[in-house]
Amino acid sequence: MVRETGRSERHKRAGRDRSARAARAAAAPKAFKQPYNSYPFAEVLSADQVEDIHNASLTILARQGIRMLNAEARRVLKDAGCRVDEGTLTVFFDPDFVMEKVALAPSEFVIHGATAERDVRIGGRWLAPVPVGGPPNVSDFDEGRRPGNWRDCVGFIEMSQTADVIMINTPSVEPIDLPVATRHLDVTRAQLVLTEKPPFVYARGDEPLADGLEMTRIMRGLSQEAFEARPHIYTVVNTNSPLQIDNPMGQGIVDMARAGQVTIVTPFTLAGAMAPVTIAGALTLQNAEALAGIVLAQCAKPGAPVIYGGFTSNVDMKSGAPAFGTPEYAKAQIASGQLCRRYGMPFRSSNVNASNAVDAQAAWESMMSLWSTITGGVNWLQHGAGWLEGGLVASYEKFAMDIDLLKMMIAFLEPMKTDPDSLAVEAIAQVGPGGHFFGSPHTMERYAEAFHTPHLADWRNFESWREDGAQTATDRAYRRSKEIRAAYRAPEVDAARVEELDAFIDKRKEAGGATLM
């Protein structure tokens, strides 16, 4: 909790005034600028090692295959030329066939928001941060850890709309207090009405997915043909490692591809648990499973937008618990970026940690994750803000901390200038030996925007910091999360489209909602 010990009433008022100013500043309209990574990408593998993993993955797909539980997915692959063993539900992939289909996937595309200003470029050197998605629990310092619920699901969606560094939406908290059969209707509506950013749709069966697609089409005011002509919405498909794609996931890949929408194929390959204990072995399994999902999408509809998801990490070999933000995770993400560039695919990774609290561990593991994924060339940064407790909790304070970390990383991506004005030869001559630059004309013209200033860092001296309450970064994250939540402003929406959307939702709820696979 925030500590008030030693604060005078004057300092309390000053703190409240700062909070009010910060909230107003956060609510002010901001120019939408997507981050771009102009630096050379980090590499941990040689070109030969990339080929080693690639070839080993193709060997697995040809010899062992992938168990594909969805009948429609197996039919699509069989019709395209794959060998299918219906007895074991296994699909076998010829190496040349794999490469032929992977080459059909777009290397770059745009996912469209409610307005052109909210369109997001995916692939190349573009970066798109996305908030934490799907934890079953939520926490903040006021109410503690609690099961996911509708109120907090909406709270995070609103925070994601407010945070200018977040490019794309997702339901950050699973609202388990809503009926399972109709939950997807409420969550999708919240994303479409409360935000302008591209939303997530559930791939938990053909009916929930069809509902999400139709709701997005209605809210965007598009014909079916116009909706399918370009991406507006996305889903995440996790393979069931090792070597299996479950029934709803397989159907989701097929249906999203046919609708022309974005699927992120992400194996959950934890070294030592669902994947080999060696990072190279885990990457080989990840690569095989990701390629299988990507091939399925291209067989369903050539040119369908897909993203290669890297999520390889390790487990704690003492307890079996997942570990994130580790050196192994960092190497795996940089290597995953290299594999994506080998195939010309957009790369998805994550800002993850295994800490149980918003503490130093959460910060250092997140920075380890961010440095490796961003310098490794990530395009789609899933779980970019709010992930805690290995993904079991969405934290309001961690969301605020991560927004600050993301802004620091994005400021780092801004390239340096070496023009004459930046080299400052004349300014150095003007100040001369033994002088200082605090009051020089060169400084005075630039100081206001010379450096990135984090929201959560406190750069004052010890005495000033102590007099103002001795707040830690965690305390400041608590305050900042409140400011972001208070700054939410609902976007303008078309009332007629909302009315049509609500009529669709009412009809689906009256029919009992969706049957999950």
N, C-alpha and C positions, 0 to 999 in steps of 0.2 A: 504493500500500500504506500501511497504518497505520505511522506513524513512532514509534519507541520512543526515539529519541535524547534523551539528557538526563533520562530518567526514572529516579527512584530506585526501589528494590524496594518501598518503602512506597507510592509512587504507583501502581506496577503493581498491588499488592494492592487498593488503593482503587478502581482502575478495574475490576478483576475483581468486586469487591463490588458496585459500581454496576451492572455488567452483569447480575449475578445477580438483583439487586433488580428491575431493569427487566424481565428475562425473566419473573419471577414476577408482576409487575404486568400484563404483557401477557397472561399466561395466565389471569388472573382473569376470571370471567364479567363481561360488560359488558351494560348495558341496550341493547337494539337500538332506536335512534332514527334514523329516516330524516330527512335534512336537508330543510328547507322554506325556500323563497326568498320572503320577504315584501316584498322591495323592488320598486320599479318597474323594469321591464326596460329595459335599454339599447336604443337605436334608432340606426341610422345611415341609415335610409331614411325619407323622408316617406311618407305614405299613398299619394300619387300614384305615387311610385317603386315601391312594392310592387306596385301595380296594373300598372305598366309591365312589370315582370318577369313577373307572372302572365299578362298578356295575350300577351306575346311567347312564353311557354312553351306556351300553348294553340295559338298559331299554328303552332309547330313540330310539335306533336303532330298537328294536323289536316293540315298540308301535307306534312311530311316523314315523320312517323310514327316508329315504333320498330321496328328489326329484332328480331324475336322468334324465336330459333333453336329453341325448344322447341315441338314440334307440339301437345302438350296445352295449353300456354298459348295458342297461337293459336286452338285450337278453342274454349277457354273464352271468349275475347274475341269470336270470331266469333258464337258462340251468343248472347252478350249484346247483339250489335248492331253491333260494330265492323266496318269494312271491312278485309279481309285480302287482300293480294297474295301468293299462295303462290309466285309466281315469284321474288320478292325476299325472301320471308319477313317482309314488313313489315306492321305493324298501324297503322291510322290511327284517331285518336280525335277524335270530335266534341266541341267545347268543352262543350256542355251535358251531354253524357253523362259527361264527366270530372267535372264538379262534382257531378252527381247521385250518382256512385259514391263520390267522396271523402267526401261528407257521411255516408255509411253507416259510416265507420270511427269507432270510439270515441275520444273525446277524452281519456278517462282509463280506466284499468283496473288490475287488480292481477295481478302475476305471483307465483305461489305457490311458497314454499319447502317444505322437508320438514316444518316446523312453522309454526304460525300466526305465531310471532314472527319468522319469516324471510320473511313475505310482503312484497312491495315494491310501493308505489304508483307508477304510471307516468302522467305527464301533469300538467296543471295547473301547480302551483308546486313539485312534488316533484322531488327530485334523487336519482339512483341511480348512484353511482360503480361502475364495472366495471374489472377489471384489464386490462393489455395482453393482446391476443389474437392468437395465430398467428404470431409471428416465427419464421423458420427457424433462428435462432441464439440463443444464450444467453451471458451473460458474468457473471463476478464477479471480484473482485480475487485470489482464491485460484488459480483455474484459467484465467483469461483468457477470451477469446472462443472459442467452440466451436460445432459444429453442435447443433441441438436434439436432445434425447434424452429417453428415458422417465424417467430419474431426475429431471431438472430439470423436466419437465412436472409430475410429482407434487409436486416441491418448491414450485413456484409455486401449485399448487392448494391445498396446505396453508397457504401464506402468506396466500392470499386468504381462507381460512376463519378464520385467526387475526386478520386485520386487521379491526377492528370497523367501520371507515369504508367498507369494500368491501361492497356490498349484493348483488351478483350475480356468478356465476362465469363463467369462460371458460378454455379451455386456453391458457395464456399462452405456451407454447412448443410448436412442432410437433415431436413425437417421431419424427424421420425414421429412427431405428434400429428402429422397429416396421414390420411389413409393411403396405403401403398398404391392402390389402383388409380387414384386420382392425383397423387402428389405431383407428378410430372406436369400436370396441367397448371397448377398454381405456381410452381417454380418457373416454368417457361414464361407464363404471363408476367411474372414479376420482372424477369430479365428484359422482356420486350417493352413493358410499359414504364418501368422505373429507370431505365438506362437507354443510351443510344448506341452502345458498343455491341459488336457481334456476340451473339449468345451461344450457349451450350445446349445440346439436346441429348436426352438419355437414350442410350442404345441398350435397353433392357428387354427388347422384344420388338416385333414388327409394329405392334399397336402404339406403344409409347413413342417410338421413333416417328411413325406416321403422324401422330398428333403434333409433335414438336415441329415437324416440317410444315404442316398445314397452318399451324398458328403463326409461324414466322412469315409464311407467304401472305396470310391475311394482314398482319400488322405492317408489312412492307408495302401492301397495296399492289401486289404483282399478280399477273396471270401465272398459271402453272408453267407455261413455256418460259416466261421471263424469269421466274424464280429459279428454274433448273439451269438457266443459261450461265449463271455465275454463282460463286459461293457466298452464302449469307450466314451460315451456321456450321457448327462443328460438333464432333463427338470424339471421345477417347475410347479406344478399344485396347484392353489389356489382354495379352495372351495368357493362358494358364500354363505357365512354365513348369516343367519342361515339355515342349513339343506338342502343345494342345491349344486349340482355339475353341472355346465353348460355344454353345448353341446361340445365345443372344448376341455374342460378339461377332460370330460369323455372319449372322443375318444382318447385323448392323453395318458391317463393311459393305455387303452387297447393296443394301437399301440406300445407304448414304452415297455410294458411288453412282448408282442409277439416278439419284436426285441431283447429282452434280455438286454435292456438299462435301465438307472437309472431314476426313477421318485421320486421326492420329493413332497409328499402330504402335503400341508401347509394350514390349515384353517386360515382365517384372522379374528380372533375373538377379536374385540375390546370391552372390557367390558363397558357397558353403551350405546353402539351403535348397533353393529351387534351381541352382545352376552350379557348375563345377567350382571348386574352391579357388582355382586359379583365375585371375582376372582375364587372361587371354581365353580361357575356356568359357567363362561367363559371357564374354563379348562374342565368341563364336556362336553360342546358343542364342543370344540376343539377336545377332545378325540374321541367323537362319529364320527365326520366328518373325522378325520384322519384315524380311523379304517375302515370306509366305503371305502375310496379310496384305502387303502392297501388291503382290501379283494377283491375289483374289480381287482386289479393287479394280485393277486394270482389266481383268477378264470380265468383270461385271459391266464396266464402261471404260473403254480406252480414254486416257487423258483425265480421268477423275482426280481431283486434288487430294493428295495424301501427304502425310508427314511421317518421317522416320522418328520413332521415339526411343531415346536412350534413357534407361533407368537403372542400369547395372550398378550395384553397390555390394557391400559385404555385410555379413552378420557378425554379431558378437559370438565368438565360438564358445564362450563360457555359458551364455544364457540362450543363445539362438535368436536374440532380439535383433531386428534390423538396425544397422548403423548407417548414418548419412553424414555428408560433409567430411568424409574421411579421405586420406590420401588415395585409397583405392577407388573411391567414388570419383575423385577429381581426375585420376588417370583414365578411368573408364569413360568419363564424359568427353574428355579431349579426344580420346581414340574414337568415340562414337561420331564426333564431328568429322574426323578424317574419313570414316566409312561413308558418311552421308555425302561428302564431297566426291568420294569415289563413284557414287551412284548418281550424283547430280540431284540429290533430294534435300528438301528443307529438313532442318534438324530441330527436334524437340528435346529439351532437358528440363531440369527443375532446380529450384532453390529450396533445399531440404536440410533438415537437421534432426537429431534424435533426442534433443534436450526435453526434459519434462517441465521446464520453467523458462520464462523470458529472462535469461541470464547470460553470463559470459559465454557459456557453452553454446547456447543458441546463436549468439552473434558470431563466434569464430567458425562454427560449422557452416553457417549460412554464407559467410564471406568466402570460405573454402569452396563451397558450391558455386557461388556467383563468379568467383575468379576463374574457375576451371570452365564453367559452361560458357561464359561470355567470351573469354579469350579463346576458347575452343570453337567459337563460331555458331553458338546457338541462335536459332531464329525464333522459336516459340518457347518462351520461358514459363512453363507450367509451375503452379504453386509458388509464384513469384513473391507473394506477400501473405503472411498469416499462418504458415505451416508450423506446427509444434508437435512434440511428443511422437515423432516418427510418422506423422500424418493422421494420428488419432484425434487431434484437436485443432480447431481453428481458433486462433487467439487474436483478440482485438489489439492488444499491446504489441504482439509480434508483427501484426499487419503494419502498424505505425513504424516500427523499427525497420521492417523490410522496405517500406517505401523510402525511408531515408537511405538505406544501403543501395537500393536501386538507383536513386538519384545520384549518389556518389559514383557508382559505376558508369552511369550514362555521362556524367561530367568528365570522367576519365576517358571516355570514348571520343570526346571532342578533340580533333587533331590540333596540335600545336602550330602556331604561325611563326614563320621566320622572315617576315617582310621587314623592311628597314625600321618601320615604326615599332614592331615587336622586339627587334634586336636592341633597340634603345641606345645606340652608340652615342647619339647627341645628348641624351639624358644622362648617361654616365659621365660624359665630358662636362656637362653643366654642374653636376653635383661635385665632382672632383674628389681627390684623395681625402679620406677621413670624414667625408660628409655623410648625409643620410638622405633617403628618398621619401621620407614620410610626407614632406610638404612640397616636393618638387612638382612642377607643372605636369610632368609626364604621369606622376602618380595621381594628382588631383583630378586629371581628366578621366581616369580609368578606375579609381579605387572602388566605386560603388558596385561594379560588376566584374571586378578583376578575378575574384576567387569564388568557388562554390562554397556556400555556407550551409552546413547540415542543420536540420531543425532540432535534432536531439543532442548534438554535441554542446558542451558548455566549456568555452575557452577562457573564462574569467580566471583571475587568480584565486588562490585557496580562500583568502579572507572574504572576498565578495561572494564566492560560491557558498561558503558556510553561513554567511549572514542571510543569504536568500533561501535558506532551508536545507542546504546540503543534499539536494536531490541527486539521485543516481540517474543513469541513462534509462533504467527501467521505470523509475518514477516519471521521467519526462515522456517516455513512450506511453504511459497511462494517460497523461495529460493530452498528448498529441492525438491519441486515438479518439478522445472525446471531441477535440477540435474538428477532426475529419468527419466524424459522425454528425456533428452539429452543422457542418457546412453544406450538407446535401441539399441540392435544389432539383426538383423533378423536371425532366425535360418536357418540352412542348410535344404533345401527341395529337394525332388526328382523332377527334371524338368519334367519328363514324367508324373508323377502323377498330377502335377499342370496343365499341358497341357490337360490331360483327364478331370480334374475338371473343367477347364474353358470351355471346349467343352460342358460339361453337363450344365453348367450355361447358356451359350449362347443359347442352345437348349430350355431350360426352359423359358428364357426371350423371345425368338422368339414366343413361344407358349402362351405368355401372363402372365406367372408366375402362382401363386397359387391362388385358390379361398379360402378365409377365411370363417370359419363357423360363 
